[in-house]
Amino acid sequence: MSLTQADDNGYFGSYGGAHLPPHLVEPMAEVAAAYEEARKDPEFIAEYERLLNVYVGRPSPLYLAPRLTAELGGAKVYLKREDLNHTGAHKINHTLGEALLAKRMGKTKLIAETGAGQHGVALATAAALMGLECEIHMGAVDVEKQHPNVVRMELLGATVVPVSDGGATLKDAVDSAFNVYARDYKDTLFAIGSVVGPHPFPSMVRDFQSIVGREARAQILEAEGRLPTALIACVGGGSNAIGLFSAFLEDEDVAIYGVEPAGEGLETPRHAATMTLGSKGFLHGMETIVLQDADGEPSPVHSIASGVDYPGVGPQHAHLKEVGRVSYVSATDAETLEAFQRLSRLEGIIPALESSHALAHAAKLAPTLAADDVIIVNLSGRGDKDVDYVAELLGKSPQ
Ligand SMILES: *Cc1c(COP(=O)(O)O)cnc(C)c1O
């Protein structure tokens, strides 16, 4: 069974597929067929890579963090600087790919849901660049909570649709966006924000993010003349993680860690540790590991970082866990907040709270390794968006 490629039905081992209501089967099959052609077209790939270079600013540096390395003691810690991308995170890598595919398919509009707004902003950016319309569905509760991202999306020319059905949060926004898509798919592409959802998205978003791992592999060989001892990335849906991991899955000597949010603790209900505590189920058109109740309803989840509080995970990750190729571990909110402050203080880099989960695991792993070991941490995004929230947290619980 392949670690890297889904079968024709979009399954990675026993996870994945396209589990859709009848009215969405045809639209999604059209996307799969179009992507299958696009990914083999050298012109499509060349245009994608050109934009990564001139617009996103790639390649992103692989930075040896000397003061962090010294303080942790043990392995050398390198950071893959996705925080330096245009818009400040890895998400632009796949939204550009999705927007290019939409253009190629003759679509005029992109539609998506967003929770905290980060996917919405990255998609609205790609839509502006390519002259596509963009419609972002967002729970009314999130529209209130994430006001700055709503302003950004609107400045970028997107229409933000507040959804007040149900609990007025992400799940309701997903339903609402899918309903509009089912009606308008002739001229619209639904653009998913991670390696989740029905086939082809887990494979397609992974392919667009795989630039991260290809660059990191070449950069570490150049810098150290060897492959890393370990890779670490945070896992929400799993796109930044799989982007880094893909280039190393077949290198058995490279240990790989995906870090999930343990929130307020695995023994409490306030976490989003899907791989650690979830079970097999169905969510958003895929068969995967899900945090769910007895009726298969997704559980409410929590993390200090809104980009990783998702009750499911991409199916390729579920498969990589099952075959034992990747170790899925977790970091609590408290460990994450500490890692956030440590990197800011030692390296002058304020990381996203999402990425700080990976840094928290690096702080546990590095001291157990030797000075000639090498760790690469995927710094998936920058933390400017998090500073007000962190100030509030630190005000409530001074160090
Ligand atoms: C959205 C986001 C994540 C989580 O998404 P994945 O698909 O798991 O990568 C992680 N880091 C940042 C900075 C994000 O914006």
The ligand as a Gaussian input file, in Angstrom:
#p B3LYP/6-31G(d) Opt

LIG

0 1
 C       -4.556000      26.948000       9.031000
 C       -3.260000      26.878000       9.709000
 C       -2.750000      25.667000      10.230000
 C       -3.534000      24.393000      10.247000
 O       -3.869000      23.860000       9.008000
 P       -3.182000      22.574000       8.425000
 O       -4.014000      22.226000       7.261000
 O       -3.184000      21.516000       9.493000
 O       -1.794000      22.953000       8.073000
 C       -1.480000      25.670000      10.788000
 N       -0.743000      26.794000      10.856000
 C       -1.197000      27.971000      10.379000
 C       -0.326000      29.173000      10.496000
 C       -2.459000      28.045000       9.788000
 O       -2.907000      29.224000       9.309000

